[in-house]
Amino acid sequence: MDFNLETNSWQVLPVGGDTGMAYMGVSKNKKLFLKRNTSPFLAALSLEGVTPRLMWTKRMSSGDTLTAQEWLNGRSLHKSEMASKQVSDLLYKVHHSKLLKKMLRQVGGTVVTPTSLLDSYFDGLSSDLRKHPLLARVATQLKRTMPQLDPANFEVCHGDLNHKNWLLSDAKRLYLVDWESAVVGDPALDLSMLMCLYVPRDQWHEWLERYYGREIDSAFQARVDWYTMMNLLFFIKHSHGRGRFHEMNQDICKLADFVDTKNK
């Protein structure tokens, strides 16, 4: 694809990703990570060292915006590495960055509340999931126990903490990439997603205490539990919509186990 770079010595090659917007630019011994129409929020992420360094941004003749980031050799994290202190430390940095919060609000970042999450779950929900006894019971419970939060206390949340979105460079520096799902919300939304996917249930309390560096109170634990059930409902809906019924049933079993354990 021709990006009208300043010199013809650049070769542009597509790299993996769901959006089809990411490329590697190669010129002699230089490499850049190129992406089209990235949010201006990327500049703040680069300044905070959360993503690889932003090199430049250009407006193309097509009207698209092209960004170039430092190309880093490395790998995605393995699932077994997601409960590490390095992960929790970087996530803590994201959730407590005043710069990221200011910039995401300035570029019109979506504010996500418990109410909007529940509304989004029901939007377009298939009738068979709507009628499923466990899912209906959990949704009713979530509506009844919805956290009452002040959006002024919300922070930046990544929104898609899949292990493939974590880049560990060859220099052992960790980065969090692919910020298309970023929102302003309760950090417990991110935390519950990560733990639900990668941290054994009996280690949750210990993981949260390491993340915060202090004892976790019952009110915060209740918020994490609420978002955990909310995330599981979304996982189930997502798998159902794509015909991934084996994954859907696994998450239904996980939700049933979580509810049973919570109610004991």
Secondary structure, DSSP 8 states (H G I E B T S, - for coil): -----SSTT-EEEE-S-SSS-EEEEEETTEEEEEEES--THHHHHHHTTSSS-EEEEEE-TTS-EEEEEE---EEE--GGGTTSHHHHHHHHHHHT-HHHHHHHHHTT--B--HHHHHHHHHTT--HHHHH-HHHHHHHHHHHHT-----GGG-EEE-S---GGGEEEETTS-EEE---TT-EEE-HHHHHHHHHHHHS-GGGHHHHHHHHHTS---HHHHHHHHHHHHHHHHHHHHHHHHTT-HHHHHHHHHHHHHHHHHHH-
